[in-house]
Amino acid sequence: MTRERRPSALARQAWTANRPLAGTAVLMGVMLAIALVGLVADSRSITGQPAWAKPARFALSISIYTLTLLWLLTFVRGHDRFVRLVSRVTAVSLTVEMALIAAAAAAGTTSHFNFGTATATAVWMTMAAFIVATWTMALATVVLVLRQRLQPPVFAWGLRLGLAVCALGMAVAFLMTTPTSQQRAAAAQGHGLPVIGAHTVGLADGGTGLPVTDWSTLGGDLRVPHFVGLHAFQVLPLVGFLLVTRPRGLPERHRVALVWTAALAYLGLVLLLTWQALRSQPVTAADVVTVASVLALAAAAGTAVLAVLRHARRTERG
């Protein structure tokens, strides 16, 4: 096979392996293209950012997630019905969510946390239901993959732990759906609750944010741990893959210990970022306590790695 044909061959293999997820990835590619055109052609803004920024981010994120899930499900054996269920529910859920986000952008309004009108409420509640469905399928997949006998073990644990931390990263989003203190205060004064929930902690959504991600630079932002947690799905399997052959001569059980160390450190980072956001602290302005916590986490992870490698050397000598 020539190098030029490899991408098309991979695309055919993905389509053959799992049409629902492959089709969703293609749809997200089309949606990303539409959103990029919208960023150029549509000058409107929603909560302080370009109207089509959120659809672009979600289209890219969903395409990465569906392709990674498609790849992971190819390792599942003997559970064809379950694979079809996960694939179809995930594909439908994420497609509906993306369609509603794009429709809200086209209408010039917000899709998330919007209870301002009956239509906006119906849109958000529908999205929420499908988000829960996606998360439930991810949790079910964690359980199934834990029961699979995959080889080599270090790579298998990278897959399992990556998906498990990803499911936790998804769960961070539930923290965004509760009323903020400002929203509760407004409701107590009789102003109602046109918006329930927010990405930002300590401030209303729509303030100054980082380029591309729009993460708040003035208050805590729960999208940070949500984003980092989601991408454990790519990072930890990659760690497991790299540990299959490196370091050379390292026993399998020590490689597994290293991938567990990486997973626990990654989980610690997600929890630390969640704690930082809940303290209304921007990710760009960490205080002494946060910096000390990051350094302590890095030191603990480094110490664990050195302990595993030292034990492996002692085992080899003995």
Disulfide bonds with the S-S distance in Angstrom:
none
